[in-house]
């Protein structure tokens, strides 16, 4: 169930999956500072939510989101790559420890929301089809360098950690955000949801960032629900196997 959406206003107020008797899917959110975390949590608390937030992990020791999660009774853990690197441990070892931690919590869906580290192929292999990312620009499922807007115009694809700044510098009339499945390529993968955000005449870089982050907070919780529904309805056998392994 892959859905693309440029305008979700008509679904924003609609209850998602209203039958609470259905199974839920255990979700982990990997964050930096955790700017989108509260919106994710709110999305898991709607009536009939298929998502159960089971763990928050940050690679930043001093993370506002991590502290907020702890204060609100959520399982939260710091796992810092800098600490591993200082001990001369490899990135592969770090990713293995992260994957082990997620499996200990019986995680079925991993959501990247500000996780500023590329994940290694061995990690991706542990969670096939169960890793999604939110990115503050319009992306494509391939390494194409252009993406089509809803009106047919083409704009550059802005990948990486400075996508908003690059879109601002390029003076594109429309930018946006995307939730997609994670692949070995950075910010490339099948699109689940996306939302266009116009650059307004009186926008500043900071106001454009705020508009994009607000759009992310709308589409990310919905994307999580869609993917959890897919995992539950089509992956019962794999879900059982995951839980038996840990």
N, C-alpha and C positions, 0 to 999 in steps of 0.2 A: 504494500500500500504506500506508494510514493506519491506525494501530493505537492504540487507547486502552487503557491498563492502569492499574488502581488498585493491584494487588498483583503484583509481579514476582518474588516469592520463589521461585516454582516454576521460573523461567527463569534465575535468577541463576547457578546452577552449570552450566547447559547450554552447550556450545560453540555458537557462532553461525556458520553458514555454513562448515562444516568443510572444504570443498574449496578448497585454497590455489591451485589452478590458474586460478581465475576472475580476471578483471581487477579492479584496485583503482581507487578514486576518490580523487583528490587533494583533501585537506581543508585549509582554513585555519581557525585558531581566532583570533577577535578577543577580546581580554581587557582587563581593567583590571589588577587585582592577580594574577589567574590562580589563584584558589582551587580551581577545578574542573579545572585543566589536567592534573595528574598522573593523575587518573582517566580523562580523555580519552585521554591517551597510552597508558595501560595497556590501554584498550579497543581501541586500534588494533594492539596487539601480540598479541592472542589468535590462536589457530590459525584460519586461514581468514578473517581480517578482510578486509572489503572496503574499509576506510578506510586511506589512506596520509596521515599527517600531514606536510604539505609546508611549512607556514609558520605561525608564531605572530606576531601583531601586537598591540601594546598602545598605547593612546593615553596611557599614563602612562610618563614617562621612567624613574621609579624603581619598577619593577614586579618584585615577587618572582617572579612567574611567568615574566616575560621573562628574568630572570637565570637561573632554573632551566632554562629551555629552552636557553639558550646553553651552560650547563654540561653539558647532556646531548646536545650535538651537533645540536640542532634549529635549522633556519633561523628566526631570530627578528629582529624589527625594531620599533623605536619609531617611531610616526608620531603626533605630537602636535598636536591641534587648537589648543591654546593657542599653539604656535609659529606656526602659520599665521595665527591671528587677530592676533597681535602684528605681523605683517607686512602687515596690512590685506588679507589674502586671504580670499575668501569661503568659506563652508561648502561650497558647490557645488564649488569648486575643490579643497578638501580631499577631498571624497568621490570626485571624479574621479581624484585621485592615488591614493587607496586602491584604487579599482577597477582602475586601471592596474597597480598593484603586484600585486594578486591575479592578474590575467590574465598578467602576466609570469611568474608561478610556475605557470601553467596550472591554476589552482584550479578545481575543479568543484563543491565544496560549501563554503559559508561558514557557520561555527558561531559564534554570538554567545554568549559565556560570561562575563558581567560587563562587556561593552562598554557603557559608560555614555553613549553618544551615539546619538541618533536618526539613522537613515540616510535620506538624501534620496531622493525618487522616482527621479531619474536613476540613482542607485546601484542601487536595487532593480531597475530595468529592465535592468541589465547582468547580473543573476543571477536571472532568473525561475525560481521553483520550486527554487532552490538556496541559500536562506538559511533557517537555523533558529536559534531562540533558546531558551535555558533561563531560566525565570522562577520565583522562589521563592514561588509561590502557584498556586492552581487557577484556570485561565483558561477562557474560552469562545472559540469561533471567531468570534463576533460581539461587538458592543459591549454585550451584555447586562450588566446590573448584578448579576445573581445567577447562581450556578452550583450545579448539583445534585450532592450527595454520592452515594456509592454506595448509601446507604440511603434516598435520596429527599429528604432534608432540603436546604433551600436556605441558602446562605451568600453574603455579598457577594463580589464579585470585587475583588481587590486588585491594581491595576496600578501601575506606576511603580517608582521606586527605593527606596521605603520600604514595600514590600508586607508584609514580615514584621512590622515595627513596627506597621503598621496592623491586621494580623490579630490581633496580640497585644492591642492596645488595644481591639479590638472583642470580645475574649473568645470568639471562635468556637471550638467544640469540636474542629473539624478544620480543618486547612489543608493545604498540600501544595506540589507543584511541577509544572510543565508544560514540555514541550518542544513547540514549535509552529513552523509556517512563519511567516516574517516577512511582514507586509503594511505598508501605509502608515500604518495605525493602530498606536499604541503598545500592545504586549502584546495584540494581537488577531491571530488567524489560525488556520487549520486545525490541530487538535491531533494530534500524532504519538503522544506518550505522556504520561501524567500519573500522579502517585502521591499518595495521601492520606497525611497525617501527623497523627495525633491530638495534641491538646494534653493532656499528662499532668498529673495533679493536682500533682505536685511540680516541674513545669517552671518555669524562669525564661525570660526573653526570650533569654538566651544559649544555654540548653540547647535551646530550640525552634529557634533558628537552626541549631544543630549537627545536629539531627534532620533539618531540611529540606535542609541542604547534603548530608548523607549520602544522602538520597533522590535528590537531583539527581545525585550521583555514580554512582548505580545506573542511573537511566533515561537519562541523556544519552549515555553510550557506546553503549547499545543502540539509541537513536533514530538515532544517527549511522550505525550498521550498517544499520538498516532503510532509511534514506534513500539511502545509498550503493548498496545492493542495487537499490533502485528505479531510481536513475539509470543503473546499469550495465545492468540487464535491459530497460529501456524507453527508454533515451535514448542508444543507441550513436551514432546519427547526429549528435545535438547535441553529444555529447562530442567527436567528430571535428572538428566545425566549430569548437568552442572552441579546440582545440589548433592548428588551422590558422590561426586568427586571430592567434596570438601568436608 
